[in-house]
Amino acid sequence: GLVRATKNFPQTGLAPNVFSEVEAGFDIGGPIVKNKLTFFAAFNPQQRKNSYLTQTFRQAVEGKIKTPFYSGKITYQVNNNNVLNFSTFGDYTTQKGFLFGGSGFGANPNSFRGTAETGGTNYSARLNSNISSHFLGEFSFGIHRQRSNTIPDATVASTTLISDNFAILNP
């Protein structure tokens, strides 16, 4: 009720109109083995419903987005000179319904419906070492995995997806 109506519409694409969001999270952490091994974990699921107005006829449409944000970390103190950390976090997002973005031109309104899967995971490991009283070492390794899948509505699945078909020709 605190979101005002859209008054300025973009040249192409959808006009954001209204949204609602539900978000809750928790985290936990502490020692597994005192002064040797600790952990941290967090989970923050988010659900959002976006309402839009289509460009041509200002028809109301909506899309639903779910993102289960998570993170975790384990710290292991090997000895007084070496500490090993392993951490991970991710945000696999799924958007269903009318997909935001695109050029605003399509064969029919179902051209903009479907499922979009984005986001990914990250893993990292780090070793901090006191090699001598004058020499420190930090050794890191990380992996990032990401996805970007657009799955069309079944009614237009056999039609080629064109994500940018707007052109201006100079005479």
N, C-alpha and C positions, 0 to 999 in steps of 0.2 A: 503494500500500500504506500510505501514511501518512495517508490520509483516513479518518476514522471513519464508521461507519454513521449514517444518519439516525434519530434517536429521536423528535424532535418534528415533527409534521406540521402544515402550515397548514390552516386551516378550508376554504379553497378552493384549487384549482390543484394544481400539481405540487410534489413534495418533491424538492429537489436531493439526489442520492445520491452520485455519484462524478463526477469529471472528470479528463481528461488534456489536456495542452497541449504543443504543440511550437512553439517560437518561435526565430527566428534573424534576424539583421539585419546590415546593413553600412552604412557611410557613406563618402563620399569628398568631398574638397574641395581647393581650391587655386587658384592663379592661372591665368587663361587668357592674359591680357596683364599682365605685371608692373606693379604699382602702378596699374592701370587697371580691370581686369575680373577678378572672382573668382567662383567657384561653390561650391556645396555641394549634395550630394544624399544622401538616405538612403532605405533600403527595409527594412521590417521585417515580413515576412509571419508571420502567426500562424494556427495551426490548433488547434481545440479540440473535444473530444468531451465532451458533457455527458450524464450518465446521470441519469434521474429515476425516481421511483416515482409512479404515478398515484394520484389521490386515493382513489377508491373501492376498488379491488381491489389496490392496491400493486403493480401490474404494472410491470415494468422496461421503460422506453423510453429512446431516446436521440436527441440532436440533434447535428449537426455544424456548426461555425461556422468560417468562413474570413474573415480580415481582412488585406488587403494594405496596411498602413500605409505611407505614403510622404511625403516632404517634399523641397523643393528651394528654393534661393535663388541669385539672381544679383545681384551688387553691381557697379555701374558708377560709377567716379569720373569725372564729366564734366570737372571741373577742380578746383582747390583749394577752391572755394567751393560746389560742388554734388556731392552723392552720390545716386544713384538705386538703389533696391532693389526687386527683384521677388521674391516668394516664393509658394509654394504648398504645401499639404499636404492629405492626404485619408485616408479610412478606409472604403472601400466594403466593408461587411460583408454576407455571405450566410450565412444560417442555414437548414439543410435537415434534414428529419426531423420529430421531435416538437418543436413550437415552445413555448418557455417563455413563460409569461404567460397571460393570459385568466382567465376566471372559474372554470373547472373544471367547467362544465356543457356537455355536448354530446350530439348525437344518437348518436354512436358514437366510438370512439377516433380514427378517421380525421379527425374534426372538428378535431383539434389537430395534424394533420400537414400539411406543406406547405413552402413556401419563404418566408423573410422577407428582404427586401433593405433594408438601412438604411445610414446613413452619407452621406458626401458629400465635396465638395471645397471648398477655400478658396483664393482668390487675393488678393494684396494688392500694391500698388505704393506706394512712399513716396519723396518727394524731400526731402532735407534741404539747405537753402541758407543760406549766410552772405550775407545781402543787403547788410549794411553792418557796420561794427564794433560797432554798437549794436542791430542788428535781425537776428534769425534767423527762418527760416521752415521749417515742416515741413508738407508737403502729403501726405495719405494718401487712398487709394482701396482699397476691398475688395469682394469678391463672395463670397457663401456660397451654395452649391447643395447641397440635401439631398434624399434620397429616403427613402420609407417605404412599401414595397410588401409586401403579404401575399398570396401566391399559394397557394390551397388545394390539398390533395391532389386528384388527378383524380377519385377516387371520390366526393367531396363537393363538386365544383366548382359544381354547379347549386344547392346549398343556400346560402341567405343567411348570411353571416358575422355572428354576433352576438357582440360582444366583451365586453359587460357585461349580463348578464341576471339578476343577483342582486338581489333586492329584499326588503325587510322591510316588512310591512304592519302598521300600528298599528290595533288593534281599535277 
